[in-house]
């Protein structure tokens, strides 16, 4: 347990100390995220906070993960470095979606092939239990890339991506600690410490953004935690005393907001004949801003919804995998449609006609 606490404290302290330096250097070098028509901010703001999150987290992991528990963590650290390079390059010299996706693909292959971060069972979802190896490998890559991009896409208002990532890390980090998986618990709490320090500077009025460096990194860590959570629960003799037969749906519940919003926005763009990667202001957090909510209010609401969906998935797990999944998706859809209707009603007439 002390390694978890030390990991949290180390990452928090390093991140908290590094961010003011990054802010000062960014101002001196004029490395700003300038506002545009899609931005939710109005002042030029440094967007390299992800550097501090990465540095604090990795240092804490290397310092405090017990060597006997390190295992495949060396490959996870290699993937960390690659996702960091992908993010920092995109923050400094914006990359095309294809190049960015290529970096994520390489990271996902390393995680699935070398670090064995894989989904091997669907727990009876659609009548499927154990997956063939090639299907397991392919599904795991899709899941990792999906979660990484989901966090990247919700990083549009102050505190949102960090707070959702913090909730996931605290929840899964505690679970891994209880079932005695020290490597994953140190990983989760190390990132949690870095995020807490970052949020001190990111909550409104934001002094710094995490940028793609931070959102891609947080998304990747959450993907590793989610898939390990699912995989450990796929073994009936594992995860005592907290074994869950509906682990995939619980993982969806924890990450319901970024996952559902990503699928929703991609589907809308495709139906409108656009590329799924074409930028717009149709994310749920944009709709909340459009109806007059502040960054802080929107973040609190969406984090609260994520917590509520997680609790719902835990409390109703006796329903079964497919029934619970349909319930969560249906409820998320109803809430998003209600918000879209509310936003359309409040939209000025000129916008409706335009």
N, C-alpha and C positions, 0 to 999 in steps of 0.2 A: 504493500500500500504506500510506503514512503516514497518509492520510485515514481508513483503516479503524481503525488503531491509535488515532489521535486521537479518533475517534468513540467507540470503546470506553472510553477513559480519561475523556473528558468526561462521558459518561452515567454511568459508574461513580461519578465524583467527586461530581457533582451529586446523584445519587440517595442516595449514602452520607451526604451532608451534610444533605439535606432530611428524611430519615426520622426522625432524633431530634427534629426540630422538630415533625413531625406527631404523633409519639407524645406529646410534651409537651402540645401543644394538645388532642389527643384526650382526654388524662387530665383536663385542666383543664375541658373542656367536657362531659366524660362521654360522649364519642362512642365507645361500645363495641359490640362484637358480643357480646351476651349469650348464654351457652350455652342450648340447648334440647334436646329429646329426640332431635333428629337431629344435634346438634353432635358433633364429634370433639374439642372442647376443653372444659375445665371452668372456666376463669377468663375473666372479661370481658376482651376484647382489642381494641385499636383495629383497624379494618378499612379504613383509608384509605391503605394503602401504594401503591395503584395511582396515586395522585396523583404520588408521587415517581418511579415508573417512567415515567409519561407525560412528566413535565417533563424528566427526564434524557434520555430518548430523543429527544424532539422537538428540544430544544436542540442535541443532538449532530448530528442530521440536518441542521438548518438551518445550523449552523456549518461542517460539514465535507463535505457533499455537493458535488462539483465542479459549478459552475453549468452547464457544458456538458452534464452528465449529468442535470440536474434533471428535465427533460422533464415527464412526467405526475405527478411527485412532489408538485406543488402540490395536485392533486386528492386524492392519498392523504393529505396533511396535513389537508385539509378533512374527509375521512372520519375521520381520527384525532380531530379536535375533537368531531365528533358522537358517536363511540363513547365518548369520554371523558365527555361530558355525560350520555349514557344511563347509563353506569356509576355516575357520582357521584350522580346523582339516585336510582338504585336503592339505593346504599349509605346515603344520608341519609334518604330517604323511600321505602321499598320500593314498587316499581311492580308492577302486574299483569303476568303473562306476555304478554298481548296488547300492552300499551304498550311493553314491553321489546323484543318481537319487531318492533314497528313501527319502533323506532329502528334495529335491526339491518337491517331491510329497506331503509331509506333509505340507510344506509351502504353496503350491498351494491350498490344501484343506482348510487350515485356511483362506486364502484370499477369496476363492470363497464361503465358507460356512458361516464363521463368519463375515468377513469384507464386504461381498456382492460385491466383485470385480468380476462381471459377465458380459458376453456378452449375452443379451437377445433377440437381433434382428440381422438379417443379411442384413437388408435394401433392401430386394428384390434380393439379390445375389442368383443365382440359383433358383429364384422364391420364396425364403423363406424370410419371415418377422419375426414375433414373434416365438421364439423357445420354445418348451416344457421345463419344468423345468429341467428334468434329462439331456436333450441334452444341455441346457444352462450351467449346472454345469460341464458336461464332457468337452464341448468345451472350457470353461474358464480355466479349469485345463491344458488342452493341450496347450492352448495359453500361459499361464503363464510359464509353463515348457519350451516351445519352445523359448520364448524370453530370459529367464534366460540363457539357454544353448547357444543361439546365441551370446550373449555378452561374455560368457565364451570362446567360440571357436574363436572369432576374436581378443582376447587379446594375439596377437602374436608378435606385433611390438610396438615400443615406441609411446605412445600417441593416438593410434587408438581407443581402446574401450572407453577411457575417453573422447575423442573428439566427438565421435558419441553420447555417453550418454549426454554430455554437450549440443549438438545441440538439442536433444530431450527434455531435461529439460527446456532449454530456450524457445523453441517454445511452448510446452504444458503449462509451467508455466505462460507464458504471456497470453495464451488463457484462462486458468482458472482464472487468475486475472481479465481479461476483463469481463468475465461472472459472476464474483463474487462467486467463489468457493475457499475461503481462505485456507482451509486445504490442498487441492491439490496444490495450487500455492506455499504455504510455503514449502511443501514437495519437489516440483520441484526445487525451487530456493535454498533451503538448500543443496540439492545434487549438484546443479550447483556450488555453492560456494566451496564445498569440492573438486570437480573435478578440478576447476581452480587452487586451491592451490596445488593439487597433480601434475598437469601437469607441474608446475614449476620445479619439481624434476624428472619428468618422460620423458620429451622431450629429444631427443638425445643431449649429451650423458646421458643416464638415470642413475640416482643415486639410483633409487628404482623402483620396479614393484608393481602393485596393487595386484597381485596374484589372486587366486580364491576367496579370501575374498572380494576383490573389484569388480571383474567382475560379480560374482553372485549377489552381492548386487545392483550394478548398473542395471543389467538386471532385477532384481525383481522390482525395483522402476520404471523403464521404462514400465514394464508390467502393473503395477498398474495405471500409468498415461495413457497408451494407452487404456486400457479397460474402464477406467472412461471417457476418451474422447469419445470413441465409444458409451458407454451407455447413457451419457447425450444427445448426438446428436440423439439417437433413439427416444427421446420424442420431437415431433414437436413444443411444446410450450416452450421448454427449449433452452438454449444456445444463446438467443438473446444478442447482435446483430450478433453473429458469429455462426450461425447454418449451419451444413454441412450434406447434404443428402447422401454423399459418405464417411462418416467418417471412416468405416473400411478400405477403400482403401487409404485414406489419411494417416491413421496410418501405413499401409504397406509401403507407400511412405517414411515416416519419418524413418522407420527401415529397408528399403529395403536392404541395404548392409548386415547387420548381418543375416537377415532372409533368403535372397536368397543364400548367401554363405553357410549357414548351410545346407539348403536343397540340394544344389548342391554337397557339399562334402559328405553328407550322401548317396545321390543317387549313386555317383561314387563308394563309398566304397562297397555298397550293390551289385552293378552290377559287381564289381571285386571279389565278394565272401567273403568280409571281414565284420567284425562287423562295424556298423555305428560309434561306439565309438573308433575304432582303430586309433591311431595317425598317421598322415602323414604330408607331406608338399605340399598339393594340394589346400590350401586356396588361395583366390585371393591375399591376401597380400604377401604370399610366392611367387606367380608367379611374382609379381612386383619386389620383391627382386632378383629373379632369372634373370630378364632381366637387372639388374644393377641399379634399383632405390634405393635410400636411405630410411631409416625409415621415415624421415621427408617428403620426396617427396611422398611416398606411402600414408602416413596418410593424407596429404593435398589433394591429388587426391581423395581418397575415401570419405573423409568428404565433399568435393566439390560435388561429385556425389550424396551423400545422400541429400544435400541441393537442388541440381538440381531436383532430383526425387520428393522431397517434393513440390517444386514450380510447377512442372509439374502436380502433382496430384491436387493441388489447382486450377491452371489455367484451367485445362481440366475437372473439376468435372461435367460440364454440359453433358459430354458424357454418364454418367450413370455408375452405380457401376460395372457391369460385363465387359463392354467395357473398362473402365479405368483400371481395374485390369489386364485384358489381355494385354493391352498396356504396363503397367509397367513391368509385368513379361516378355513379349516378348523383350522389350528393354534391360532389365537386362540380359537376356539370350544372346542376340546378343553381348552385350559388353563383357560378360565373355568369349564367344567363340572367339571373336576377340583377347582378351588378351591371351587366351590359345594358339591360333595359333601363335601369336607373340612370346610367351615364347618358343614354340617348335622350331621356326625358329632360335632363338638365342641360343638354347641349344647346347652344344658341341656334336659332332658326337658320342663320346664315351658314353655320357648319353643317346642319342637317341637309340643306339644299346643295352644299358644295360637294 
